[in-house]
Amino acid sequence: MSGPRTRRPRWGKDAEKYLLSDEPPVIATRRHWAVLARPAVRGVPAFAVGVWFLQLDPDNRFSTLLGLLVVLGALLYLGLHVGEWWVRHFLVTRRRVLMTSGVFIRTVAVMPLRRITDLTWKETGWGQVLGYGTFRFESAGQAQGLDEITFLPHANALYKRLSELMFGTDSSTNPVSSDEDAEGSMGADDRGDGDAPEQHMPPPVQSGRRYDTAPIPRTRPPS
């Protein structure tokens, strides 16, 4: 009898295709669901209008055809945006930053960590309420296609982990697990065990020493 089947992580397919075998992701997440708010505001009313046209006069071919086209267009519009949100992943390793996107045509934007010179984190009012933020990368050389990444979930935790990786403690010693979320914790439902307690990753080890030097004695010039 075989053991329990492990569920493939949400970002596992992209990691397997675009990362090296010795390059485990430190951060792996998709964008916050709030990115779907604007498409929903546009698509849902259009869908409702199409349904209204379908029910307005079923015997009228023009209104029925128009309603059907509006409904199909709204569903296609919403489906494309949901699919784009589902397949787009933000991956960070100890070597580089990657953003995968595209439903039908896959695009991978890559930026080496060593080229990042500055990192800016911004949270709007809605971002603080819903828990998402924007990362702005400044890099040496030409634009890499990753200058600004919006709607990243758990932005505070991501900012700390990314800052430790680039400017402080190397977080590559704590790669993200197969079912870990962006906050560095695993919920019981993600592991398929409803009774298991929540597990947290150990904090990075801080190391370093401080050396103080004695003041240089002042000498009086000879008279």
Secondary structure, DSSP 4 states (H G I P E B T S, - for coil): ---PPPPPPTTHHHHHHHS-TT---SEEEPPPGGGGHHHHHHHHHHHHHHHHHHHH-TT-HHHHHHHHHHHHHHHHHHHHHHHHHHH-EEEE-SSEEEEEE-SSS-EEEEEEGGGEEEEEEE--HHHHHHTEEEEEEEESSS--S-SEEEEEESHHHHHHHHHHHHHSS-GGGS---TT--TTSEE-TTTTT-TTSPPEEPPPPPP-------PPPPP-PPP-
